[in-house]
Amino acid sequence: MTRSRVTIRDVAAQAGVSHQTVSRVINGTDYVTPETTARVRQAIADLDYQPNAIARSMARGRTGMLGCIAPNLTDYTFASIIDGADTEMRRHGYFLLSASAEDGATFATLIDELVNGRRVEGLIVINPYADDRHTHLPANFPVVFAGARPREELTYSVALDDVAAARQATQHLLELGHRHLAHITGPLAEDCSQDRRQGFHQALQAANLTPDPALEIEGDWSAQSGYQALQQLAQQGPLPTAIFAQNDQMAAGVLRAARDLGLTLPDQLSVIGVDDIPMAAYFSPPLTTMRQDFEAIGHEAARLLLTAIDKPDAPQQQLLLSADLVLRRSTGPS
């Protein structure tokens, strides 16, 4: 009899007991006489029976599975957060089930399948405010927000300190002597875009500069939106001497548009981004950026989720991680 075909009923027949008794021995949930226990264990050894770990966990009300829902699974930032979370969870004997939800309706369906279907014991939600998805989260269920600070409600969360990162990026440009600065934001419906905008404004105001609404353009995180933003700025009038793009992909679009406009970087235009994606060092010129540790965000999100599961009465934590300035050749003196 091969291992794949051995069942708990085979063990029961070999030991001369019921399959419920075999289950009790495996799970240690009820008293079984030492003689019967020894007979069951011998049958397990003789048949080389391997209990189903998931089934055992579910019998105890546990699945050993944790979930993570992101807007998609292809974006570098989301994938890196998930990778960090998965590594930490496996260290503690859990497996991570990742799923994508491009909109709130899909998210609600996944919640029903994963949470209401009792497939996972806890959940990490990446970009919980991308739409109304956060409104579909169940009450009294372990949840951690990753990549976003909490709003009104109190919950576990871990994210980049977006205000501080944007402030430091803008200060870098100001220290280089730039005073005519443009700003390309992400979608302003998202918290991180609002926070990075706040940091940009704080840095300007600290330098006694007034933010110019005409030099602030809303993008959508894509390189194309960064490209279009610089083209728009070129049509409006005199170009700024420096641009803060809220992520590296939009910054890449700015670099391409600058080349198409015949601008020399950083002599005529300085550009700084946020994230430090792997390709940032290979852009032309290599991109100065604010590096955030996505895997650390995932690691901390997993740690917080395990705390929420094991210590449901523990105080909820909201973590903000710092970014590091990475100097490359896309920024220079004004």
DRENNU-455245 format. One record per atom (N, C-alpha, C): y, z, x; residue in one letter. Coordinates in steps of 0.001 Angstrom, whole numbers, padded with zeros to 6 digits, always signed. Each point is the difference from the previous one (the first is absolute). Example, Ala and Ser with C-alpha at 12.3 -4.5 7.8 and 13.67 -1.06 7.14 Angstrom:
<recs>
-005690+007800+013190A
+001190+000000-000890A
+001200+000000+000900A
+001050-000720-000350S
+001190+000060+000820S
+001090+000730-000770S
</recs>
This chain:
<recs>
-001184+000000+000844M
+001184+000000-000844M
+001240+000000+000884M
+000871-000976-000177T
+001178-000099+000844T
+001064+000980-000467T
+000906+000341+000936R
+001031+000967-000299R
+000849-000426-001184R
+000308-001282-000090S
+000899-000455-001049S
-000601+000177-001386S
-001344+000110-000083R
-000629+000123-001313R
-000366+001431-000347R
+000143+000918+000916V
-000353+001386-000273V
+001058+000619-000887V
-000412+000621-001106T
+000923+000644-000918T
-000320+001481-000098T
+000854+000698-000686I
-000212+001434-000178I
-001269+000267-000815I
-000343-000943-000868R
-001233+000163-000788R
-001244-000187+000880R
+000094-000852+001024D
-001110-000142+000939D
-000238+001313+000735D
+001097+000632+000408V
-000116+001297+000687V
-000615+001034-000935V
+000447-000009-001261A
-000524+000959-000977A
-001502-000170-000184A
-000462-001256-000111A
-001438-000262-000166A
-000780+000450+001225A
+000554-000246+001198Q
-000669+000396+001245Q
-000136+001516+000097Q
+001051+000708-000468A
-000003+001463+000117A
-000631+000678-001202A
-000255-000768-001079G
-000598+000591-001192G
+000978+000859-000777G
+001264-000410-000014V
+001031+000748-000742V
+000814-001000-000815V
+000930+000522-000787S
+000884-000878-000767S
+001124-000530+000894S
+000615-001126-000446H
+001102-000534+000797H
+001207+000939-000030H
+000125+000831-001080Q
+001079+000989-000047Q
-000172+001042+001102Q
-001260+000361+000262T
-000258+000982+001061T
+000360-000578+001360T
-000320-001275+000218V
+000381-000652+001257V
+001523+000012+000144V
+000712-000290-001087S
+001465+000003+000037S
+000528+001377+000348S
-000612+001046-000560R
+000445+001370+000304R
-000202+000315+001474R
-001104-000437+000565V
-000256+000257+001417V
+001029-000732+000864V
+000255-001249-000332I
+000944-000797+000793I
+001402+000578-000067I
+000428+000383-001219N
+001374+000451-000191N
+000181+001502+000171N
-001147+000736-000018G
+000100+001448+000140G
+000758+000642-001130G
-000114-000580-001221T
+000795+000499-001120T
-000678+001119-000775T
-001321+000083+000038D
-000738+001039-000726D
-001113+000541+000890D
-000492+001193-000372Y
-001062+000610+000792Y
-001313-000749-000202Y
-000634-000319+001105V
-001339-000591-000002V
-000837+000815+000970V
-001251+000301-000369T
-000833+000850+000855T
-000151-000610+001389T
-000146+000830+001005P
-000163-000515+001367P
-001173-000965+000130P
-001110+000288-000729E
-001159-000869+000099E
+000304-001384-000557E
+000665-000043-001146T
+000340-001292-000605T
+001019-000749+000854T
+000969+000747+000525T
+001017-000615+000863T
-000657-000651+001210T
-000952+000706+000601A
-000683-000536+001176A
-000777-001261-000355A
-000639-000006-001183R
-000783-001156-000418R
+000905-001216-000244R
+001161+000244-000614V
+000944-001089-000260V
+000534-000556+001316V
+000358+000876+000912R
+000541-000458+001280R
-001040-000775+000791R
-001264+000398-000108Q
-001054-000733+000694Q
-000166-001396-000606Q
+000103-000083-001341A
-000097-001294-000666A
+001156-000904+000404A
+001200+000590+000114I
+001166-000766+000436I
-000230-000562+001401I
-000562+000843+000884A
-000260-000443+001372A
-001091-001063+000047A
-001075+000207-000765D
-001106-000949+000010D
+000434-001380-000502D
+000838-000009-001016L
+000429-001269-000594L
+001267-000552+000650L
+000569+000777+000929D
+001255-000394+000659D
+001079-000288-001038D
+000106+000910-000986Y
+000962-000179-001095Y
+001400+000351+000477Y
+000971-000874-000325Q
+001403+000225+000341Q
+000787+000179-001288Q
+000428+001237-000313P
+000765+000213-001234P
+001288-000804+000012P
+000405-000467-001154N
+001244-000745-000168N
+001167+000974+000083N
+000790-000153+001069A
+001102+000957+000218A
+001011-000029-001135A
+000292-001190-000522I
+000976-000099-001082I
-000529+000678-001260I
-001285-000243-000292A
-000579+000615-001180A
+000000+001519+000118A
-000294+000490+001204R
+000009+001448+000211R
+001386+000566-000212R
+000987-000681+000522S
+001370+000483-000158S
+000414+000019-001461S
-000354-001067-000728M
+000373-000074-001405M
-000698+001078-000811M
-001225+000345+000391A
-000705+001073-000688A
+000726+001322+000145A
+000748+000128+001079R
+000776+001217+000231R
+001430-000139-000488R
+000296-001095-000705G
+001354-000225-000455G
+000897-000585+001069G
-000569-000483+001095R
+000756-000589+001095R
-000531-001405+000266R
+000888-000874+000454T
-000417-001370+000298T
+000046-000305+001486T
+000774+000785+000760G
+000189-000295+001410G
+000872-001214+000218G
+000634-000487-001066M
+000841-001186+000071M
+001441+000365-000332M
+000924-000558+000761L
+001428+000118-000276L
+000548-001402-000171L
+001044-000131-000786G
+000538-001317-000296G
+001375-000209+000596G
+000332-001255+000224C
+001340-000383+000438C
+000371-001294-000714C
+001146+000014-000683I
+000474-001196-000702I
+001317-000435+000613I
+000066-001257+000426A
+001201-000579+000602A
+000388-001250-000791A
+001248-000447+000112P
+000392-001243-000677P
-000857-001197+000433P
-000424-000010+001261N
-000950-000997+000478N
-000696+000557+001231N
-001035-000673+000446L
-000767+000467+001154L
+000193-000890+001217L
+000926-000938-000072T
+000213-000934+001102T
+001239+000323+000825T
+000967+000687-000586D
+001210+000358+000736D
-000347+000908+001174D
+000600-000273+001155Y
-000313+000777+001204Y
+000278+001476-000185Y
+001128+000323-000623T
+000365+001408-000145T
-001004+000728-000887T
-000369-000604-001127F
-000960+000638-000893F
-001360+000144+000676F
-000441-001070+000661A
-001308+000031+000653A
-000052+001066+001082A
+001096+000189+000723S
+000026+001001+001068S
-000035+001410-000566S
+000703+000225-001107I
-000040+001313-000651I
-001418+000295-000465I
-000640-000985-000615I
-001369+000177-000490I
-000953+000278+001153I
+000173-000700+001111D
-000866+000211+001161D
+000135+001426+000529D
+001235+000497+000071G
+000203+001370+000461G
-000622+001015-000933G
+000124-000245-001307A
-000586+000914-000979A
-001521-000018+000076A
-000573-001195+000127D
-001452-000137+000049D
-000590+000729+001202D
+000651-000126+001149T
-000487+000667+001214T
-000034+001514-000192T
+001063+000543-000570E
+000059+001452-000200E
-001019+000455-001040E
-000161-000746-001073M
-000935+000405-001045M
-001444-000002+000490M
-000358-001003+000790R
-001379-000059+000509R
-000299+001161+000937R
+001027+000507+000681R
-000195+001181+000844R
-000426+001203-000827R
+000353-000004-001266H
-000318+001125-000878H
-001121-000335-000981H
-000708-001093+000244G
-001161-000308-000818G
+000290-000726-001292G
+001193-000547-000135Y
+000349-000757-001196Y
+000056-001494+000310Y
-000167-000790-001035F
+000180-001443+000108F
+001199-000405-000847F
+000714-001010+000461L
+001201-000462-000691L
-000267-001307-000720L
+000315-000030-001267L
-000101-001208-000811L
+001413-000539-000205L
+000274-001174+000547S
+001335-000588-000078S
+000034-001104-001044S
+001111-000067-000716A
+000161-001028-001028A
+001456-000427-000048A
+000241-001213-000481S
+001365-000503-000113S
+000383-000143-001461S
+001270+000268-000279A
+000545-000162-001346A
+001371-000635+000147A
+000115-001255-000392E
+001265-000707+000193E
+001046+000390-001037E
-000430+000656-001097D
+000962+000403-001020D
-000491+001278-000678D
+000871+000538-000861G
-000312+001256-000659G
-001202-000070-000916G
-000194-001126-000670A
-001131-000132-000912A
-001328+000049+000757A
-000058-000697+001133T
-001209+000038+000820T
-000230+001398+000539T
+001086+000659+000388F
-000096+001374+000498F
-000597+000910-001069F
+000469-000125-001247A
-000505+000839-001087A
-001492-000214-000214A
-000434-001250+000115T
-001424-000301-000150T
-000816+000656+001106T
+000510-000063+001236L
-000703+000628+001119L
-000076+001507-000165L
+001071+000606-000500I
-000016+001443-000238I
-001107+000351-000987I
-000128-000790-001031D
-001040+000263-000994D
-001382-000107+000631D
-000197-001026+000848E
-001313-000213+000602E
-000324+001042+001068E
+000984+000334+000829L
-000259+000880+001138L
+000082+001482-000360L
+001024+000343-000764V
+000230+001413-000308V
-000734+000414-001260V
+000283-000675-001084N
-000669+000360-001254N
-001492-000280+000067N
-000386-000973+000824G
-001414-000278+000202G
-000659+000911+001019G
+000774+000938+000560R
-000499+001015+000942R
-000654-000617+001230R
+000570-001099+000458R
-000534-000622+001207R
+000599+000594+001261R
+001198+000565-000106V
+000666+000575+001171V
+000460+001414-000316V
+000132+000788+001070E
+000424+001395-000149E
+001487+000187+000232E
+000645-000988+000548G
+001423+000076+000280G
+000529-001384+000278G
+001328-000124+000045L
+000590-001327+000061L
+001252-000003+000872L
+000098-001028+000861I
+001232-000302+000722I
+000620-001221-000658I
+001274+000096-000316V
+000711-001120-000612V
+001090-000459+000958V
-000095-001235+000438I
+001005-000583+000893I
+001045-000725-000846I
+001271+000268+000298N
+001113-000577-000771N
-000131+000322-001497N
+000001+001275-000352P
-000220+000382-001405P
+001117-000432-000934P
+001172-000343+000560Y
+001118-000389-000849Y
+000283-001500+000058Y
-000967-000783+000446A
+000199-001447+000052A
+000285-000546-001397A
-000546+000649-001016D
+000281-000322-001406D
-000174+001307-000759D
-000578-000018-001155D
-000181+001242-000757D
-001363+000633+000250D
-000654-000373+001086R
-001382+000452+000219R
-000133+001522+000077R
+001015+000674+000510H
-000109+001453+000135H
-000117+000690-001357H
+000440-000666-001079T
-000083+000608-001326T
-001422+000022-000534T
-000901-000747+000622H
-001382-000062-000467H
-000901+001024+000694H
+000565+000781+000893L
-000827+000963+000732L
-000375+001175-000907L
-001251+000442+000089P
-000438+001105-000861P
+000555+001335+000481P
+000157+000906-000934A
+000444+001352+000354A
-001182+000789+000564A
+000318+000941+000863N
-001014+000911+000546N
-001114-000729+000738N
+000370-001064+000700F
-000956-000724+000836F
+000613-000129+001383F
-000793+000229+001074P
+000568-000046+001354P
+000542-001379+000358P
+001304-000081+000244V
+000657-001269+000318V
+000991+000222+001133V
+000062-000958+000911V
+000992+000011+001084V
+000725-001339-000023V
+001330+000060+000077F
+000800-001211+000125F
+000163-000330+001481F
-000257-001234+000376A
+000168-000431+001387A
+001048-001097+000059A
+000939+000153+000918G
+001041-000999+000146G
+001147+000175-000956G
+000055+001128-000695A
+001096+000250-000934A
+000185+001499-000171A
+001226+000422-000027R
+000300+001396-000285R
-000170+000243-001498R
-000192+001269-000412P
-000083+000273-001433P
+001380-000094-000643P
+000042-000297-001275R
+001263-000001-000733R
+000166+001349-000687R
+000086+000007-001313E
+000210+001271-000680E
-001229+000905+000089E
-001182-000594-000245E
-001205+000810-000051E
-000418+000435+001402E
-000623+001149+000055L
-000470+000534+001274L
-001417-000487+000231L
-000242-000582+001146T
-001338-000477+000325T
-000138-000053+001508T
-001229-000092+000469Y
-000223-000215+001424Y
+000495-001394+000370Y
+000685-000109+001130S
+000483-001309+000417S
+000199-000024+001507S
-000094-001195+000565V
+000285-000201+001421V
+000611-001386+000147V
+001097-000056+000748A
+000709-001264+000159A
+000830+000044+001263A
+000511-001156+000386L
+000975-000072+001080L
+001295+000643-000477L
+000705+000659+000915D
+001341+000487-000298D
+000932-001206+000043D
+000074-000711-001124D
+000709-001278-000048D
+001492+000150+000232D
+000576+001078-000496V
+001435+000213+000208V
+000299+000126+001490V
-000763+000831+000681A
+000231+000222+001431A
-000286-001260+000812A
-001057-000744-000355A
-000345-001215+000741A
+001113-001036-000099A
+000533-000197-001207A
+001078-000985-000177A
+001278+000466+000684A
+000265+001280-000065R
+001195+000529+000659R
-000073-000220+001501R
-001175+000256+000589Q
-000155-000188+001442Q
+000096-001470+000388Q
-000570-000878-000817A
+000080-001438+000281A
+001448-000473-000014A
+000756+000467-000979T
+001400-000405-000122T
+000827+000594+001136T
-000291+001239+000363Q
+000712+000633+001113Q
-000217-000773+001295Q
-001204-000537+000167H
-000276-000812+001194H
+000941-001191+000070H
+000191-000685-001117L
+000903-001146-000033L
+001445+000430+000237L
+000383+001126-000571L
+001360+000493+000185L
+000250+000389+001455L
-001009+000596+000633E
+000154+000406+001407E
+000129-001214+000918E
-000493-001154-000453L
+000152-001232+000770L
+001370-000644-000221L
+000815+000627-000841G
+001350-000484-000231G
+000182-000848-001233G
-001045-000194-000789H
+000098-000834-001203H
+000744+000752-001103H
+000908-000694-000666R
+000738+000583-001110R
-000070-000879-001251R
-000446-001229+000162H
-000124-000921-001129H
-001497-000169-000281H
-000543+000949-000778L
-001447+000085-000200L
-000395-000456-001396L
-001093-000750-000069A
-000601-000369-001279A
-001303+000775-000180A
-000442+000040-001252H
-001160+000818-000348H
-000859-000770-000994H
-001282-000202+000345I
-000938-000652-000912I
-000983+001054-000484I
+000058+000299-001292T
-000836+001058-000555T
-001303-000564-000540T
-000954+000900-000226G
-001158-000350-000800G
+000389+000071-001464G
-000964-000160-000915P
+000309+000102-001432P
+000592+001376-000317P
+001187+000016-000565L
+000704+001265-000201L
-000598+000850-001113L
-001005-000521-000694A
-000723+000823-000964A
-000928+000982+000699A
-000270-000242+001293E
-000930+000846+000743E
+000750+001099+000748E
-000614+001173+000028D
+000641+001157+000616D
+000331-000224+001471D
-000929-000603+000750C
+000240-000145+001434C
+001195-000912+000258C
+000207-001000-000841S
+001170-000867+000156S
+001282+000778-000261S
-000015+000816-001032Q
+001167+000819-000308Q
+000290+000987+001126Q
-001057+000600+000544D
+000186+000991+001061D
+000510-000655+001287D
-000522-001181+000326R
+000475-000689+001206R
+001445-000460-000191R
+000344-000369-001205R
+001393-000348-000296R
+000902+001215+000192R
-000472+001151-000455Q
+000779+001223+000176Q
+000218+000301+001474Q
-001063-000150+000814G
+000135+000255+001432G
+000965-000960+000666G
-000033-001275-000411F
+000933-000996+000525F
+001434+000399-000318F
+000253+000384-001240H
+001349+000398-000409H
+000454+001265+000727H
-000915+000948+000186Q
+000355+001228+000709Q
+000486-000292+001413Q
-000709-000894+000693A
+000376-000332+001374A
+001366-000682+000048A
+000254-000911-000927L
+001301-000661-000042L
+001119+000995-000288L
-000219+000851-000962Q
+001034+000964-000367Q
+000278+000981+001126Q
-001054+000374+000753A
+000199+000887+001145A
+000846-000667+001075A
-000006-001343+000021A
+000805-000762+000961A
+001338-000435-000612A
+000332+000600-001152N
+001252-000309-000711N
+000070-001467-000427N
-001153-000560-000370L
-000066-001363-000512L
-000394+000035-001477L
+000540-000919-000766T
-000303-000084-001427T
-001023-001103-000236T
-001137+000314-000629P
-000998-001040-000286P
+000608-001122-000834P
-000275-001230+000383D
+000526-001163-000702D
-001099-000563-000905D
+000169+000085-001339P
-001046-000506-000909P
-000345-001463+000250P
+000957-000799+000491A
-000264-001420+000240A
-000958-000208+001163A
-000144+001021+000840L
-000883-000111+001164L
-001334+000711-000233L
-000270+000342-001232E
-001267+000654-000349E
-000745-000893-000984E
-001153-000505+000427I
-000769-000953-000799I
-001382+000575-000272I
-000434-000090-001238E
-001313+000513-000386E
-001078-001045+000259E
-001001+000374+000771G
-001143-000863+000253G
-001226+000499-000735G
-001166-000559+000358D
-001247+000411-000670D
-001093+000339+001017D
+000403+000352+001205W
-000880+000360+001120W
-000582-001226+000705W
+000188-001196-000517S
-000609-001186+000604S
+000909-000614+001059S
-000613-000744+000938A
+000786-000715+001010A
+000919-001014-000656A
-000454-000620-001071Q
+000818-000995-000690Q
+001298+000617-000517Q
-000094+001216-000535S
+001220+000630-000521S
+000963+000340+001128S
-000527+000345+001186G
+000871+000230+001150G
+000672-001279+000449G
-000757-001089-000008Y
+000550-001311+000363Y
+001130-000372-000952Y
-000257+000144-001291Q
+000995-000360-001003Q
+001233+000891+000082Q
-000205+001266+000370A
+001136+000923+000088A
+000983-000440+001072A
-000491-000387+001179L
+000916-000438+001050L
+000670-001318-000383L
-000736-000886-000658Q
+000615-001242-000471Q
+001134+000299-000986Q
-000215+000969-000863Q
+001041+000393-000957Q
+001212+000579+000710Q
-000250+000850+000993L
+001108+000586+000761L
+000799-001087+000713L
-000695-001026+000508A
+000684-001088+000709A
+000898-000787-000947A
-000410-000118-001269Q
+000798-000737-000980Q
+001191+000805-000495Q
-000112+001330+000062Q
+001065+000857-000528Q
+001245+000012+000882Q
-000185-000125+001289G
+001157+000092+000881G
-000433+000359+001398G
+000878+000672+000760P
-000354+000375+001377P
-001285+000824+000027P
-000889-000365+000892L
-001273+000718+000103L
+000203+001391+000588L
-000829+000951-000392P
+000043+001314+000647P
-000490-000125+001437P
+000268+001016+000805T
-000502-000014+001374T
-001361+000680+000108T
-000379+000719-001056A
-001288+000698+000037A
-000547+000136-001417A
-001326+000043-000099I
-000669+000139-001295I
-001087+001061+000097I
+000016+000896-000974F
-001106+000938-000168F
-000851-000500-001157F
-001228-000422+000304A
-000958-000424-001025A
-000980+001149-000233A
-000263+000298-001254Q
-000781+001196-000315Q
-001482-000103+000324Q
-000480-001179+000381N
-001350-000065+000549N
-000086-001167+000979N
-001066-000018+000783D
-000129-001005+001064D
-000200-001409-000538D
-000659-000135-001140Q
-000231-001343-000531Q
+001319-000665-000388Q
+000888+000752-000638M
+001307-000571-000326M
+000787-000268+001276M
-000150+000880+000995A
+000666-000231+001278A
-000501-001286+000643A
-001298-000288-000128A
-000554-001244+000552A
+000646-001209-000664A
+000240+000085-001306G
+000678-001089-000689G
+001421-000186+000486G
+000661+001110+000312V
+001361-000071+000547V
-000013-000702+001355V
-000966+000347+000847L
-000085-000621+001323L
-000181-001523-000125L
-000858-000411-000926R
-000224-001436-000179R
+001263-000684-000520R
+000674+000620-000961A
+001220-000581-000542A
+001089-000082+001070A
+000060+001002+000874A
+000992-000007+001075A
-000223-001191+000929A
-001270-000283+000313R
-000294-001152+000851R
+000407-001293-000692R
-000281-000086-001301D
+000351-001207-000735D
+001516-000192-000091D
+000739+001110+000052L
+001463-000069-000050L
+000605-000182+001390L
-000837-000062+001018G
+000480-000205+001356G
+000585+001236+000653G
-000387+001188-000506L
+000519+001249+000557L
-000860+000457+001169L
+000631+000572+001007T
-000705+000569+001148T
-000129+001505-000204T
-001231+000477+000061L
-000240+001443-000162L
-000346+000615+001346L
+000538+001188+000306P
+000881+000814-000829P
+001488-000238+000272P
+000348-001071+000749D
+001406-000191+000369D
+000898-000174-001218D
-000459-000778-000979Q
+000819-000244-001185Q
-000434+000808-001216Q
-001213+000510+000037L
-000502+000780-001136L
-001090+000943+000476L
+000123+001274-000350S
-001039+000985+000276S
-000746+000308-001292S
-001316+000191+000121V
-000835+000249-001175V
-000949+001150+000302V
-000094+000935-000950I
-000951+001111+000115I
-000774+000114-001300I
-001280+000339+000096G
-000847+000147-001176G
-000588+001393-000097G
-001004+000132-000854V
-000727+001256-000178V
-001478-000335-000144V
-000853+000740+000650D
-001466-000002-000106D
-000672-000131+001357D
+000441-000954+000822D
-000681-000371+001234D
-001393-000525-000303D
-000051-001070-000798I
-001272-000666-000258I
-000489-000639+001301I
-001297-000279+000128P
-000528-000507+001267P
+000696-001247+000525P
+000483-000868-000876M
+000625-001238+000444M
+001443+000200+000471M
+000587+001177-000251A
+001419+000205+000303A
+000300-000227+001476A
-000919+000380+000869A
+000217-000163+001437A
-000090-001459+000440A
-000504-000880-000891Y
-000196-001406+000358Y
+000968-000930-000721Y
+000925+000571-000767F
+001034-000827-000610F
+000892-000563+001099F
+000829-000968-000369S
+000910-000595+000978S
+001445+000175-000489S
+000735+000931+000631P
-000414+000920+001063P
-000823+001159-000575P
-000703+000743+000863P
-000736+001177-000466P
+000922+000940-000763P
-000524+000560-001081L
+000834+000715-000962L
+000173+001475+000341L
+001244+000443+000045T
+000302+001428+000022T
-000264+000545-001398T
-000662+001127-000089T
-000421+000493-001315T
-000213+001505+000024T
-000156+000565-001193M
-000351+001413-000148M
-001491+000078-000291M
-000747+000582+000918R
-001455+000057-000153R
-000393+001160-000903R
-000769-000319-001048Q
-000600+001075-000796Q
-001519-000064+000169Q
-000613+001166+000004D
-001434+000113+000244D
-000724-000008-001338D
-000430-001179-000432F
-000658-000126-001298F
-001329+000746-000042F
-000735-000048+001098E
-001283+000698+000018E
+000196+001502-000117E
+001085+000518+000564A
+000296+001424-000135A
+000320+000350-001449A
+000695-000905-000699I
+000266+000225-001417I
-001320+000084-000763I
-000920-000924+000287G
-001305+000034-000645G
-000778+001255+000346G
+000037+000377+001271H
-000686+001210+000451H
+000514+001219-000755H
+001332+000141-000089E
+000584+001151-000678E
-000258-000044-001498E
+000009-001204-000576A
-000295-000120-001429A
-001418+000485-000295A
-000947-000377+000857A
-001382+000453-000177A
-000101+001510+000152A
+000682+000539+000994R
-000038+001452+000214R
+000561+000742-001205R
+001107-000498-000539L
+000594+000642-001171L
-000922-000102-001212L
-000671-001154-000144L
-000897-000168-001144L
-001177+000957+000082L
-000556+000169+001190L
-001107+000947+000156L
+000459+001424-000298L
+001229+000323+000372T
+000555+001314-000340T
+000126+000156-001502T
+000501-001054-000666A
+000166+000054-001451A
-001336+000192-000711A
-001065-000577+000560I
-001326+000123-000612I
-000595+001384+000260I
+000074+000448+001251D
-000647+001251+000376D
+000812+001236-000377D
+001330-000143-000069K
+000871+001141-000303K
+000997-000397-001090K
-000486-000136-001231P
+000869-000503-001074P
+001217+000868-000282P
-000024+001263+000416D
+001132+000884-000249D
+000961+000079+001184D
-000293-000740+001067A
+000875+000031+001177A
+001332-000677-000316A
+001086+000451+000651P
+001303-000645-000219P
-000057-001468+000384P
+000583-000843-000829Q
+000007-001433+000290Q
+001013-000307+001103Q
-000368-000945+000848Q
+000821-000316+001164Q
+000572-001406-000098Q
+001220-000152+000509Q
+000648-001303+000092Q
+000383-000213+001461Q
-000653-000946+000658L
+000201-000233+001426L
+000832-001253+000231L
+000935+000093+000953L
+000768-001156+000450L
-000239-000157+001497L
-000481-001157+000411L
-000294-000268+001397L
+001144-000780+000636L
+000247+000252+001262S
+001121-000638+000680S
-000400-001357+000570S
+001010-000833+000255A
-000202-001307+000621A
+000563+000034+001415A
-000462-000910+000840D
+000463-000086+001390D
+000688-001340+000230D
+001139+000044+000678L
+000716-001225+000336L
-000733-000731+001124L
-000331-001268-000222V
-000658-000836+000989V
+000996-001071+000419V
+000475+000082+001230L
+001015-000931+000473L
-000633-001279+000561L
+000443-001144-000543R
-000431-001287+000528R
+001244-000894+000117R
-000177-001299+000028R
+001109-000869+000369R
+000765-000603-001169R
-000250+000472-001226S
+000737-000568-001127S
+001332+000709-000260S
+000273+001068+000740T
+001284+000691-000136T
+000686+000079+001358T
+001325-000118-000035G
+000782+000066+001229G
+001434+000366-000329G
+000832+000185+001022P
+001397+000404-000206P
+000775-001033-000823P
+000968+000504-000740S
+000845-000881-000798S
+000914-000826+000894S
</recs>
